[in-house]
Amino acid sequence: MKLTFLGGTKAVTGAMYLIETKDTKLIVDCGLYQGKREWRKLNFQNFAFDPKSLDYALITHSHIDHIGRIPKLFKDGFRGKVYATKPAVEFSHIFLLDSAHLQKDEVEELRTEPLYTAEHVNMCLNFCKGIDYDKEIKLSNTVKCKFKNAGHILGSAIIEIWAEGKKLVFTGDLGNPPVPILKTYDYIEDADYVIIESAYGNRNHEPTQDRKGVIEDTIEDIAKRKGTLMIPAFAMERTQQILYEINELVENRRVPRMPIFMDSPLAIKATEVFKKYEHYFNKETRGIINSGDDIFNFPGLQITRTAQESKKINETPAPKIIIAGSGMSTGGRILFHEKLYLSDPNSILFIIGYQVKGTLGRRLLDGENMVNILGQRVEVKAQIKACGAFSAHADQKKLLNWIQQIKSPIKKIFVVQGEEEAADALVSKIKNDLKIEAMAPDLGYSIEI
């Protein structure tokens, strides 16, 4: 059996891993590269294999850096089955249609043809099969798989694969428990080879219990400043978690009342899908819902679906809160608000998710004081604030603890989906602290196992 790393190597984005056995060829994830221009150019290259020869695509979760090239796979001739959890299938359709729409901007910047269209996205649906956690799936006479809960976003999965007498485990993205709404990730009992993420492989987050206190303090601060609190939020999970946290603060009168806008059509669609899968929620959240509380709605929240409604936010006097996509300020409505309010010293940009190198969000986080937004130079006078406790990714300590729960001797661990410093740091900790062989593969690295 051969394992080849075709994405997500020494980078957070572009996850894709090829497994070839005697009778089966499959990939785990098929993600889009985001961030730096040279990374995004990789999206337009031909696949390193013939898509027509591929039997299966197994998807860990519905973030674009794990699903964003699936329509290109079909465009290039793939007609095999795509397996993902049922929520992941629904979310993927929403996010891939949005990705197809955003291709217009990419085409102009990179001067190339669109990666795919909405037609290719819709074609994918005919080949997608939603499955439940813990259900064993026979892919061939020698290959089977099972999806376990990864606790990262709704429907995210750890994928166990048994092939030719060996067991491989792909973590996808592991969550950062305990978190609102979701159940904690599953632990795996045994594995020969582990392919593990490392977005935060070189650092540890603030304690998760600090989350509510940080957002409470930030809202109180923006009320005193009489400014605008901007929260760039991923449409999937971060938006819903922020709404959950603010809901409790508002209903318990722990923060001053002010207008709060959810200004993301994509997040609005994702939240509607969330409501269909309440049985995936943790026990505490289900209890709140059963008591009659709408965890995604509260006094003061205004949902702005249309562009016209979004523009009217600017007419609302401060203090106010705007939750808008995208989470790394790479597009979406957050850009219009950042262009308007980043130059205001009374305003705050509150970063709650991972920021890939090369994105506007990362540059702001790194302290750039002059940025270009939608063709306009903007001086950054607003406070830039970040809180790792809101991250959806496990930190170094939790990643190591997750590995330690695997009881059988692990032959080797491959560290992926982290920038080079983060991946290398986690490799060192695994080798030195856990005494397990580990490496951070380069793009294209292939190994017989």
KAZI-V998391 format. One record per pair of residues at least 6 apart in sequence whose C-alpha atoms are under 6 Angstrom apart, sorted by the first residue. I is the first residue (numbers start at 1). J is the second residue. D is the distance in Angstrom with one decimal. If there is no record, write none. Layout:
I&J&D, I&J&D
This chain:
1&20&5.6, 1&21&4.6, 1&448&5.7, 1&449&5.7, 2&19&5.8, 2&20&5.2, 2&447&5.6, 2&448&4.4, 3&18&5.7, 3&19&4.8, 3&446&5.6, 3&447&5.4, 4&17&5.8, 4&18&5.0, 4&445&5.7, 4&446&4.2, 5&17&4.9, 5&443&5.9, 5&444&5.2, 5&445&5.5, 6&16&5.2, 6&17&5.5, 6&443&5.7, 6&444&5.3, 7&14&4.9, 7&15&4.5, 7&16&4.7, 8&14&4.9, 8&15&4.0, 8&416&5.8, 8&417&4.7, 9&416&5.2, 9&417&6.0, 9&442&5.7, 9&443&5.5, 10&418&5.5, 10&419&4.8, 10&420&4.5, 11&417&5.4, 11&418&4.9, 11&419&4.4, 12&417&4.1, 12&418&4.4, 12&419&5.9, 13&33&5.0, 13&65&5.0, 14&31&4.3, 14&32&4.6, 14&33&4.2, 14&65&5.1, 15&29&5.9, 15&30&6.0, 15&31&4.8, 15&66&5.4, 16&28&5.8, 16&29&4.9, 16&30&4.9, 17&27&5.3, 17&28&5.2, 18&26&5.9, 18&27&4.4, 19&25&5.9, 19&26&5.4, 25&54&5.3, 25&55&5.5, 26&54&5.8, 26&55&5.7, 26&56&4.7, 26&57&5.6, 27&57&4.9, 28&57&5.9, 28&58&4.8, 28&59&5.9, 29&58&6.0, 29&59&4.7, 29&66&5.2, 30&66&5.4, 30&67&5.0, 30&69&5.3, 30&70&5.7, 31&65&4.2, 31&66&3.6, 31&67&4.4, 31&68&4.7, 31&69&5.4, 32&64&5.9, 32&65&4.6, 32&68&4.3, 32&69&5.4, 33&39&5.8, 33&40&5.2, 34&40&5.6, 35&356&5.8, 35&357&5.8, 35&358&4.8, 35&359&5.1, 36&358&4.5, 51&77&5.7, 51&78&4.7, 52&77&5.0, 52&78&4.6, 55&80&4.8, 56&80&5.3, 56&81&5.0, 56&82&5.8, 57&82&4.7, 58&82&5.9, 58&83&5.0, 59&84&5.1, 60&156&5.7, 60&157&4.8, 60&172&5.4, 61&88&5.7, 61&156&4.5, 62&88&5.2, 62&92&5.0, 71&120&5.3, 71&121&5.2, 72&116&5.7, 81&127&5.2, 82&127&5.9, 82&128&4.6, 83&128&6.0, 83&129&5.1, 84&130&5.3, 85&130&4.8, 85&131&4.7, 85&132&5.8, 85&155&5.7, 86&130&4.0, 86&131&5.6, 87&155&5.2, 88&155&5.2, 97&118&5.7, 100&117&5.2, 100&118&5.7, 103&114&5.8, 107&113&5.9, 107&114&5.9, 133&147&5.1, 133&148&5.2, 134&146&5.8, 134&147&5.7, 134&148&5.8, 135&146&5.8, 136&145&5.8, 136&146&4.8, 137&144&5.5, 137&145&5.3, 138&144&4.4, 142&163&5.6, 142&164&5.8, 143&162&5.6, 143&163&4.5, 144&161&5.9, 144&162&5.3, 145&160&5.4, 145&161&4.4, 146&159&5.9, 146&160&5.2, 147&157&5.6, 147&158&5.8, 147&159&4.8, 148&157&5.2, 148&158&5.0, 149&157&4.8, 149&185&5.3, 149&186&5.4, 150&156&5.4, 150&157&4.6, 150&158&5.2, 150&174&5.2, 150&185&4.5, 151&175&4.6, 151&184&5.2, 151&185&4.3, 152&174&5.3, 152&175&3.7, 152&392&5.6, 153&237&5.7, 158&170&5.7, 158&171&4.5, 158&172&5.8, 159&169&5.8, 159&170&5.2, 160&168&6.0, 160&169&4.6, 161&167&5.6, 161&168&5.1, 167&191&5.3, 167&192&5.2, 168&193&4.8, 168&194&5.8, 169&194&4.8, 170&195&4.8, 171&196&5.2, 173&197&5.9, 174&393&5.6, 174&394&5.6, 175&392&5.2, 175&393&4.7, 175&394&5.2, 176&392&5.3, 176&393&5.1, 176&394&4.4, 177&184&5.7, 181&281&5.2, 181&282&5.6, 181&285&5.4, 182&281&4.9, 182&282&5.1, 183&282&4.6, 188&406&5.7, 189&406&4.7, 189&407&5.7, 190&406&5.2, 190&407&5.8, 190&408&5.0, 191&410&5.9, 192&410&4.8, 192&411&5.3, 193&411&5.9, 193&412&5.2, 193&413&5.8, 194&413&4.8, 195&413&5.9, 195&414&4.7, 195&415&6.0, 196&415&5.1, 196&416&5.9, 197&416&5.0, 197&417&4.8, 198&417&5.6, 198&418&4.5, 198&423&5.5, 199&417&6.0, 199&418&4.1, 200&395&4.9, 200&396&5.9, 201&396&4.6, 201&422&4.6, 201&423&5.8, 201&426&4.9, 202&422&4.6, 202&425&5.2, 203&396&5.7, 204&395&4.9, 204&396&5.7, 205&388&5.1, 205&389&5.5, 206&389&5.1, 208&389&4.9, 211&389&5.7, 223&319&5.5, 225&346&5.3, 226&318&5.4, 226&319&4.5, 227&318&5.3, 227&319&4.9, 227&346&4.8, 227&347&4.5, 228&318&5.9, 228&319&5.6, 228&320&5.1, 228&321&5.9, 228&347&4.7, 229&321&4.7, 229&347&5.8, 229&348&4.9, 230&322&5.0, 230&349&4.8, 231&323&4.8, 231&350&5.1, 232&324&5.3, 232&325&5.4, 232&326&5.9, 232&327&4.7, 233&239&5.4, 233&324&5.8, 233&325&5.2, 233&326&5.9, 233&327&4.1, 234&325&5.8, 234&326&5.6, 234&327&4.2, 235&266&5.8, 235&267&4.0, 243&296&5.5, 244&295&5.5, 244&296&5.9, 247&298&5.6, 258&320&5.6, 259&300&5.2, 259&320&5.1, 260&300&5.8, 260&301&4.8, 260&320&6.0, 260&321&4.7, 260&322&6.0, 261&301&5.8, 261&302&4.8, 261&303&5.9, 261&322&4.9, 262&303&5.0, 262&323&5.0, 263&304&5.2, 263&323&5.9, 263&324&4.8, 264&324&5.1, 264&325&5.6, 265&305&5.5, 304&310&5.7, 324&334&5.0, 325&332&5.3, 325&333&6.0, 325&334&5.4, 326&332&5.3, 328&355&5.5, 328&361&4.7, 329&360&5.6, 329&361&5.2, 339&373&6.0, 342&380&5.2, 342&382&5.0, 343&379&5.4, 343&380&5.0, 343&381&4.7, 343&382&5.9, 344&381&5.7, 344&382&5.3, 345&381&4.8, 345&382&4.3, 347&382&5.0, 348&382&5.3, 348&383&4.7, 348&384&6.0, 349&384&4.9, 350&385&4.8, 350&386&5.6, 351&386&4.5, 352&386&5.9, 352&387&5.5, 352&390&5.4, 353&391&5.3, 355&361&5.8, 355&362&4.9, 369&379&5.8, 369&380&4.8, 370&378&5.6, 370&379&4.5, 370&380&5.7, 371&377&5.7, 371&378&5.4, 412&437&5.0, 412&438&5.5, 413&438&4.6, 414&438&5.8, 414&439&5.3, 414&440&5.8, 415&423&6.0, 415&440&4.8, 427&438&5.6, 427&439&5.8, 430&436&6.0, 431&437&5.9
